[in-house]
Amino acid sequence: MNNTIYLRRANKLIIGQQEGEKQLPKAYLATALKNMEALGYTFSDELMRAVRSLSKEQFETLYMQLVADLRIMVGAHVEYKPMYSGFPMQVMQEDEADLYLNAIVHYLTLVYPDREPVERLPFIEKKDLKVIRLGNQEEFQTLIRQLIEAKGSISPTDKEDIDTVLEQADPDEVDAILPSEIPFKENVGFVVAALLKHEKAGIERIGPYFKTATDVLRLAVAWSDGDVSLAAATAFRKFKRRERRLLLGLLEQCGQITEDMLRYKDRWIRLGEILHPSEYKLRYSRCEEAFDILRNDKPFSTFNGSVELAFQYQNIWSLMDLLSQRPGEFARRLDHLLRSTEEQEYVLLAFAEVLENISTPVLLQVKHHFARRNEPQDMRVFFPKGNVAKAFAIRNELQVIDETTCREVVLLCEQALVQRFADLPSLGKTYIDPQLHNYLVPFSQRSASKALHTIVRGSRVPMGEGDTIRFFNWWKEGKVNSQDTGRVDIDLSAVMYDENWNYVEHISYTNLRSAMYQAVHSGDIVSAPKGACEFIDLHIPSIVNYGGRYVVASLLSFTSHPYCDLPECFVGWMMRKKPGSGEIFEPSTVANKIDITADTQIAIPVILDLVDRTVIWTDLALTRHPDYYNNVEGNEKGMVLMGKAMTGLRKPDLYDLFMLHAKARGELVDTLDQADTVYSVGQGVTPFDMEQIMAEYLV
């Protein structure tokens, strides 16, 4: 299982090399590598040498698991049987009346159109193979520790990987994996809950991780399989007596528990009904006192209440005194504070005094915000806390702040960050790829979907070679948690817009082929007892030549099933030079594959910018429009809103982050071959090394 995780996360394998004269025959290895080419992968030289030390039986076990994992990663573990087996030419050449009648027959009988088998030309396109390298146990443990040490939220997939590794780890391995500190509080709750669930740690090991009452609340939530972000309420499970004592003991050691508990008053009251703190009032007297205040609505002055009162009466001096006590809150309120007074120079002086106590992620975001604070921007985009990948966009109505003040904030933040990074080990000669401007800093991956290559929302990825992009999706109906889904109809759609986001065309089950462009749909399938798939081909030059620029790819649950309630559902895309050659689904051409598991009925995995030839990673979800059928036409306004928001997203990027590190502890060079440390898309530290970036570069 560890190799499955290691392969997916780092394209590496751990090989238990054997000593002795016997070696795996070359023919075995050559055959295996030839078979893997069809999936788009091969071995590095070092991995080949390590594999040849295995016996035939050991290699067979390794190979079978490896191929199974690779098939799942690229989506080749299922059968693809589109409605029109001769896609795309068959759909493009079919009479319009026949397309309509075939659809009606399928809707009534679930039978596919009866067609002669299509002979397809061999697939001859050459693709760069992804190289699987040799890893080791220490590197793998470091990777998992970096996930735990992340300075921002991690994804459900990250949590599953951590849980799996901790469950299988020996006591010595647990000690090697666990860091001395877990900076991001949501991760404290989840990791400790996993340790307790698998009986891997006692109170002496986990106690130092807990600093606030909310840390303890997150543990209770995680222990109850709830949302540790606390965006949604959790039904607490019934804790055993020893578990209640552990939670109360952790709470008792935290500072200022009453004020912290008031932030989530109702949840603490519900948790208190299960913990019964009055039974232990002599042992945990502070807990008993705090619960008494919550339950009986006794008066208690809070920090946030004082801040809101000071803002209400525009008492700037009190605000500065209050916010200086909590530097992180000062940074988050800085824009509001500067807009509320003419004494901006005093606000900046107070802010400068607390800079060293503000976290790196917050400083980076404040720096970037004020660097572009007064640029014209129609909308402001917010990603709400929680597990569903949604975004909200509102009109930008912020009043302008003096440009000199904005530059001063940027300078203060940059100086603080450079000074902080200077304490880290030297980077030596450092090369930073300008393409990293297109990749955003991973502050929050809470709702990120599992994917072949996961990156940060709003990042832009080059499309690669080929003039045709082929989207695909696959889904299956059946039983989930002993409940039958019934018939499930998932629709793949693509909507084209011009450079000003004016609608120009769409491809969906309502329009299988474009009258304007070379764009075609493989046919609408409305049931998937054994799995079903749909494809869309878009010929990029034909769309651009007629004024198209943006394409919003979307997945719509016509039967209103939330994706989280399906046995399996995923979407992806391939780049093809000759879309008529080879099989409709060629694993080696898969650019990315994304599992769709959100609790929504509409997913927008990516947006294409055909002029720039980039894929904008969105990984978003929309809620169902109340006045329309759940199809592409009914959600056009929501798609335009999200499209404009995501293509205009302004967030700190990796180039700027690594440049700050280089200024602090490196020497910039112009070429790769001069560098001791490399930051690029394909070598050294890459945008896909998110666990390393979140653990080591956001310190």
Number of C-alpha atoms within 10 A of each C-alpha: 11 16 20 17 22 22 20 17 21 15 18 23 24 19 19 13 13 14 9 8 6 12 16 17 13 11 9 13 18 12 10 18 16 12 14 20 17 15 22 19 21 21 23 14 13 12 19 18 15 17 24 19 21 22 15 16 10 14 18 14 10 16 17 11 14 16 18 13 19 21 16 14 23 22 27 19 14 14 13 20 15 20 25 20 23 20 23 21 14 14 21 19 11 10 10 13 9 12 16 12 12 18 22 12 13 17 15 9 9 14 14 19 17 10 11 8 8 11 11 12 11 10 14 10 13 9 13 11 16 15 15 19 18 19 19 13 16 11 13 22 19 17 22 22 21 22 27 29 24 26 27 22 24 24 17 16 17 21 19 13 20 21 19 16 20 23 16 14 17 12 12 8 15 19 14 14 23 19 15 12 13 23 18 16 22 22 26 24 25 24 22 24 22 23 18 15 14 15 11 18 16 12 13 7 14 18 16 13 19 22 17 19 28 23 23 25 21 24 26 24 25 25 22 17 15 19 17 28 19 19 11 11 14 18 12 17 14 13 16 11 11 9 15 19 18 16 18 24 17 22 23 21 18 19 14 14 20 20 18 18 22 20 14 16 18 14 18 21 17 14 22 20 12 16 21 16 24 17 10 15 13 11 15 19 14 21 24 20 15 21 24 17 16 21 14 8 10 9 8 11 8 13 13 14 10 14 17 12 13 17 15 9 8 14 14 20 13 15 20 21 13 18 22 20 12 14 20 18 15 24 22 15 13 19 17 13 20 20 15 14 14 11 13 17 13 15 19 17 12 18 22 15 11 17 21 16 13 19 17 20 20 17 25 22 18 20 23 20 18 21 17 16 20 15 9 8 16 13 17 16 18 13 14 13 17 15 20 19 25 22 18 14 16 12 10 12 10 13 9 11 15 13 14 9 15 20 16 16 22 20 15 17 26 17 13 17 25 17 17 15 20 16 10 14 9 16 18 15 18 25 26 26 19 13 15 22 17 18 25 23 28 26 22 19 21 22 23 26 22 19 20 20 14 20 24 22 24 25 24 26 17 14 19 14 12 15 18 21 23 24 25 25 24 25 25 22 23 19 13 13 8 7 9 13 16 14 14 23 20 28 27 28 27 25 21 23 21 17 13 10 16 13 16 16 19 23 22 25 19 15 15 22 24 16 10 11 18 16 25 26 31 28 30 27 22 19 22 19 13 11 19 25 28 26 28 26 25 23 20 21 15 16 24 16 11 12 14 25 23 32 25 22 24 25 23 26 20 16 17 16 21 16 24 15 20 20 17 17 21 21 26 23 21 23 23 21 16 14 22 16 16 15 17 21 19 19 21 22 22 23 17 18 24 23 22 28 22 22 17 23 22 29 26 25 25 23 26 25 23 19 16 12 18 18 21 26 22 27 25 25 24 21 14 19 15 9 8 11 14 20 22 24 14 15 20 14 12 13 20 17 16 24 23 17 22 22 18 15 18 16 18 21 20 26 20 18 19 21 18 20 22 23 15 20 21 20 17 18 17 12 12 18 9 13 18 15 22 23 23 19 18 11 12 15 17 18 26 18 16 25 25 21 24 24 20 14 20 22 17
